[in-house]
Amino acid sequence: MPDYLAFDPNPRSPSEPPPHTCDARLHVLGPLSEYPVRPEAAHRVPTATPDAEERQRILVTNPAKFFGFDE
């Protein structure tokens, strides 16, 4: 079991991101019938599907494959 830092009740943003890092979060939405979008939302997003999740995973982990380039 890895060691974890103790809970910090006053978290803060780092002054700069750690080296060799990027924001790779993924928001999964849908189905719209169960999780409706506000009518005044600035944009509409498509319902997430397993195929879309797989494409996102490939994009993040292997961009060359996602864009069709040989590795």
C-alpha positions as CSV (number, residue, x, y, z in Angstrom):
1,M,0.0,0.0,0.0
2,P,1.5,3.4,-1.0
3,D,2.0,6.1,1.6
4,Y,-0.2,9.1,1.2
5,L,0.2,12.7,2.5
6,A,-2.0,13.6,5.4
7,F,-5.3,15.4,4.6
8,D,-4.8,19.1,4.2
9,P,-7.9,21.1,5.5
10,N,-6.5,24.2,3.7
11,P,-5.5,23.1,0.2
12,R,-3.9,25.5,-2.2
13,S,-3.0,25.6,-5.9
14,P,0.7,25.1,-6.7
15,S,2.5,28.2,-8.0
16,E,3.2,26.3,-11.2
17,P,2.3,22.8,-12.4
18,P,4.8,20.0,-11.7
19,P,7.2,19.3,-14.6
20,H,5.9,17.0,-17.4
21,T,2.3,17.2,-16.4
22,C,-0.9,18.2,-18.2
23,D,-4.6,18.5,-17.4
24,A,-6.1,15.2,-18.5
25,R,-9.5,15.1,-16.8
26,L,-12.5,13.6,-18.5
27,H,-16.1,14.6,-17.9
28,V,-18.7,11.9,-18.6
29,L,-22.2,13.2,-19.2
30,G,-25.5,11.5,-20.0
31,P,-27.9,10.1,-20.7
32,L,-29.7,13.5,-21.2
33,S,-33.0,11.9,-20.1
34,E,-31.5,11.2,-16.7
35,Y,-29.1,14.2,-16.4
36,P,-30.7,17.1,-18.3
37,V,-28.7,20.2,-19.3
38,R,-29.8,23.6,-18.2
39,P,-31.8,25.3,-21.0
40,E,-29.5,28.4,-20.7
41,A,-26.3,26.3,-21.0
42,A,-23.7,27.9,-23.3
43,H,-23.2,24.7,-25.3
44,R,-24.6,21.2,-25.6
45,V,-22.4,18.2,-25.4
46,P,-23.1,14.7,-26.9
47,T,-24.0,11.8,-24.6
48,A,-20.9,9.9,-23.5
49,T,-20.6,6.4,-24.9
50,P,-18.2,3.6,-24.3
51,D,-16.7,4.2,-27.8
52,A,-16.2,7.9,-27.1
53,E,-14.4,7.0,-23.8
54,E,-12.1,4.6,-25.6
55,R,-11.2,7.3,-28.2
56,Q,-10.5,9.7,-25.4
57,R,-8.3,7.2,-23.6
58,I,-6.3,6.6,-26.8
59,L,-6.0,10.3,-27.4
60,V,-4.5,10.8,-23.9
61,T,-2.3,7.7,-23.8
62,N,-1.3,7.4,-27.4
63,P,-1.9,10.5,-29.5
64,A,0.0,9.1,-32.6
65,K,-2.4,6.2,-32.8
66,F,-5.4,8.5,-32.3
67,F,-4.4,10.7,-35.2
68,G,-3.5,7.7,-37.4
69,F,0.3,8.0,-37.4
70,D,2.6,5.0,-37.3
71,E,4.4,4.8,-34.0
